[in-house]
Amino acid sequence: MVKHSYLKASLALSSILLLLASQAAHAGDPNSFLGLKLGAPLEARTCDQPHAEGTFCLKDPDGPAALKNPGHSNVELSGGPDLDLSYYRTSVDLIDGKIESIMLSSDFDTAEKLKNALTIKFGPPTSTDNLGFPVWDSKNIHVSMGVGRLETVVIVDYKPLKMRAASKTANGM
């Protein structure tokens, strides 16, 4: 029984370490998630073009056009780092071609694993939302997590770009 608990704990720890290792390109950068730098242009190719293993590609063949769109656009990504999850989907919101937010969704039973990985990346949650889910808030980053019956969703927002977009909208631009 002790062996089984030890094995289970080792697997959980290795999963968290894999998630963190996948962010190695921006490991010390609090403004990145999943190897994607928030506030920077998204640099990705369509999935039918060669791309490095463990990197994201644009799911939609028309994705490159969205990267150049002025204003707001949403792009679904495929591929990405091995997070040791049964599956996950990733999309990004772009403002003027720069990453404004990253959304990751996975099975509902990955919530604890993702929360642990987010705590290692961003520190302990700074608060909880009105449903009791953890929130990480810093000068530039707002991370929220929600768990439903079927999936866990993590949204990482880059505040400076989000505020600039809100300001443009408020001013009628």
C-alpha positions as CSV (number, residue, x, y, z in Angstrom):
1,M,0.0,0.0,0.0
2,V,2.9,2.4,0.8
3,K,4.5,1.5,-2.5
4,H,1.3,2.4,-4.3
5,S,1.0,5.8,-2.6
6,Y,4.7,6.5,-3.2
7,L,4.2,5.7,-6.9
8,K,1.1,7.9,-7.2
9,A,2.9,10.8,-5.5
10,S,6.0,10.3,-7.8
11,L,3.7,10.4,-10.9
12,A,2.0,13.5,-9.7
13,L,5.3,15.2,-9.0
14,S,6.7,14.2,-12.4
15,S,3.6,15.6,-14.1
16,I,4.1,18.9,-12.5
17,L,7.8,18.9,-13.4
18,L,6.9,18.2,-17.0
19,L,4.5,21.1,-17.1
20,L,7.2,23.4,-15.7
21,A,9.9,22.0,-18.0
22,S,7.6,22.7,-21.0
23,Q,7.8,26.4,-20.1
24,A,11.7,26.4,-20.1
25,A,11.9,28.9,-23.0
26,H,10.4,31.6,-20.7
27,A,11.0,29.8,-17.3
28,G,12.0,32.9,-15.4
29,D,9.5,35.1,-17.2
30,P,6.3,35.7,-15.2
31,N,4.7,37.1,-18.4
32,S,4.7,33.7,-20.1
33,F,2.6,30.5,-20.0
34,L,3.1,27.3,-21.9
35,G,6.1,28.8,-23.6
36,L,4.0,31.6,-25.1
37,K,5.0,35.2,-24.1
38,L,2.0,37.4,-23.3
39,G,2.0,40.8,-24.9
40,A,4.3,39.6,-27.7
41,P,3.4,38.6,-31.2
42,L,2.3,35.0,-31.7
43,E,4.9,33.2,-33.8
44,A,3.4,30.0,-35.1
45,R,3.1,28.2,-38.4
46,T,0.1,26.3,-39.7
47,C,0.1,22.7,-38.6
48,D,0.6,21.5,-42.2
49,Q,4.0,23.3,-42.2
50,P,7.1,21.9,-40.4
51,H,7.4,23.0,-36.8
52,A,9.4,21.9,-33.9
53,E,8.0,19.1,-31.7
54,G,6.6,20.5,-28.5
55,T,5.7,23.9,-30.0
56,F,2.3,25.1,-31.0
57,C,1.0,25.4,-34.5
58,L,-2.1,27.2,-35.9
59,K,-5.0,24.8,-36.3
60,D,-6.8,26.9,-38.9
61,P,-5.0,27.2,-42.3
62,D,-6.2,30.8,-42.4
63,G,-4.5,31.4,-39.0
64,P,-1.6,33.5,-40.4
65,A,-4.0,36.1,-41.6
66,A,-5.5,36.4,-38.0
67,L,-1.9,37.1,-36.7
68,K,-1.8,40.2,-38.9
69,N,-5.3,41.4,-38.2
70,P,-5.6,44.8,-36.5
71,G,-8.0,44.6,-33.6
72,H,-9.1,41.5,-31.8
73,S,-9.0,37.9,-33.0
74,N,-9.0,34.4,-31.5
75,V,-6.7,31.6,-32.8
76,E,-7.0,27.9,-31.9
77,L,-3.6,26.2,-31.5
78,S,-2.6,22.6,-31.8
79,G,0.4,20.7,-30.6
80,G,2.3,22.3,-27.8
81,P,4.4,21.0,-25.0
82,D,3.8,17.6,-23.4
83,L,1.9,18.4,-20.2
84,D,1.2,14.8,-19.3
85,L,-2.5,15.4,-19.4
86,S,-5.0,13.1,-21.2
87,Y,-5.7,16.0,-23.5
88,Y,-5.7,19.7,-23.6
89,R,-6.9,22.4,-25.9
90,T,-5.3,25.8,-26.2
91,S,-6.4,29.1,-27.8
92,V,-5.1,32.6,-27.7
93,D,-6.8,36.0,-28.0
94,L,-4.8,38.4,-30.0
95,I,-5.0,42.2,-30.0
96,D,-3.2,43.7,-33.0
97,G,-1.4,40.4,-33.4
98,K,-0.1,40.3,-29.8
99,I,-1.1,37.7,-27.2
100,E,-3.6,39.2,-24.9
101,S,-4.8,35.9,-23.2
102,I,-4.2,32.2,-23.3
103,M,-6.9,29.7,-22.5
104,L,-6.1,26.1,-21.7
105,S,-8.9,23.5,-21.2
106,S,-8.5,19.9,-20.1
107,D,-10.4,17.1,-18.3
108,F,-12.1,18.1,-15.0
109,D,-9.9,15.6,-13.1
110,T,-6.7,17.6,-14.0
111,A,-7.7,20.5,-11.7
112,E,-5.5,19.7,-8.8
113,K,-2.5,19.0,-11.1
114,L,-3.0,22.3,-12.9
115,K,-3.5,24.2,-9.7
116,N,-0.2,22.8,-8.3
117,A,1.6,23.7,-11.5
118,L,0.1,27.3,-11.5
119,T,1.2,27.7,-7.9
120,I,4.7,26.7,-8.7
121,K,4.8,29.1,-11.7
122,F,2.9,32.1,-10.2
123,G,3.1,31.5,-6.5
124,P,0.2,30.8,-4.2
125,P,-3.2,32.0,-5.3
126,T,-3.8,35.6,-4.3
127,S,-7.6,35.2,-3.9
128,T,-10.5,33.1,-5.0
129,D,-13.4,34.1,-7.3
130,N,-17.0,34.2,-6.3
131,L,-17.3,30.4,-6.9
132,G,-14.3,29.6,-4.7
133,F,-11.8,28.9,-7.5
134,P,-8.2,30.1,-7.2
135,V,-7.1,33.4,-8.8
136,W,-3.5,34.6,-9.3
137,D,-3.1,38.3,-9.7
138,S,0.0,40.4,-10.2
139,K,1.0,43.7,-11.8
140,N,0.8,42.3,-15.4
141,I,-0.9,38.9,-15.2
142,H,-4.4,37.7,-14.1
143,V,-4.8,33.9,-13.9
144,S,-8.2,32.4,-13.3
145,M,-9.2,28.7,-13.1
146,G,-12.6,27.1,-13.2
147,V,-13.7,23.5,-12.8
148,G,-16.9,22.2,-14.3
149,R,-18.5,18.8,-14.6
150,L,-16.5,18.0,-17.7
151,E,-13.5,20.2,-17.9
152,T,-11.0,22.4,-16.1
153,V,-10.3,25.8,-17.7
154,V,-7.3,28.1,-17.1
155,I,-7.2,31.6,-18.5
156,V,-4.1,33.7,-18.3
157,D,-4.7,37.4,-19.2
158,Y,-2.0,40.0,-19.9
159,K,-3.4,43.1,-18.2
160,P,-1.5,45.9,-20.0
161,L,-2.8,44.7,-23.4
162,K,-6.3,44.1,-22.1
163,M,-6.4,47.6,-20.5
164,R,-5.2,49.2,-23.7
165,A,-7.9,47.4,-25.7
166,A,-10.5,48.4,-23.2
167,S,-9.4,52.0,-23.5
168,K,-9.6,52.0,-27.3
169,T,-13.1,50.5,-27.1
170,A,-14.2,53.1,-24.5
171,N,-12.8,55.9,-26.8
172,G,-14.6,54.6,-29.8
173,M,-11.5,53.5,-31.7
